[in-house]
Structure formats: C-alpha cells, structure tokens
Amino acid sequence: AFISIQAFPALLDLPQDLEVSTVSCGSRHTAAVTRGGELYTWGWGKYGQLGHGNNTSSDRARRVEHLVAKGLRVEEVVCGPWTTYVRV
C-alpha cells in the first residue's frame, strides 16, 4: 500500500470534539494524544508501531482501540524510528 510521507506540516482530520495535547513523530509514523487520554496513530506500520495489532500502514489517523478496551488513559507518547512508546 502506498503511504504518503510528508516532510512538512499538514492538516489532520480527527473527530470534531477531540483536542490534541501532544504529538510525536517517528521516521515514518506519527502519534497524537488527545486531552481525553486517547492515542491516535498513522503512517508506516510495517513493524506494528501504530499499535493496531497488525502491520498495516495508514494515511488516516486511527484511535488505538486496545488501550481504550483496557480502560487505559494515555499520558505521554514518544515515537522512535520504528517504535512507539506510550505512558499510561
């Protein structure tokens, strides 16, 4: 699948009621934490770094449902080159 990699800021479509508190970028993926403690990720997912339980890449920001299902509130996110570290 083709994934758009941009080296410049771009507008992001998230549900209208969400406010982003922090963002981190890896070499080919991005993660955003909302003020409500949810994690959204997008970009290249070859190594599972998007956290969706697969190796699928996505140009669209998607909520990491596993954290929601476990009732975890994300406090901080740090993206490495091919990893994503989350503090809950």
C-alpha positions, 0 to 999 in steps of 0.5 A: 500500500502506498503511504504518503510521507510528508516532510512538512506540516499538514492538516489532520482530520480527527473527530470534531470534539477531540483536542490534541495535547501532544504529538510525536513523530517517528521516521515514518509514523506519527502519534497524537494524544488527545486531552481525553487520554486517547492515542491516535496513530498513522503512517508506516506500520510495517513493524506494528508501531501504530499499535493496531495489532497488525502491520498495516500502514495508514494515511488516516489517523486511527484511535488505538482501540486496545488501550481504550478496551483496557480502560487505559488513559494515555499520558505521554507518547514518544515515537522512535524510528520504528517504535512507539512508546506510550505512558499510561 
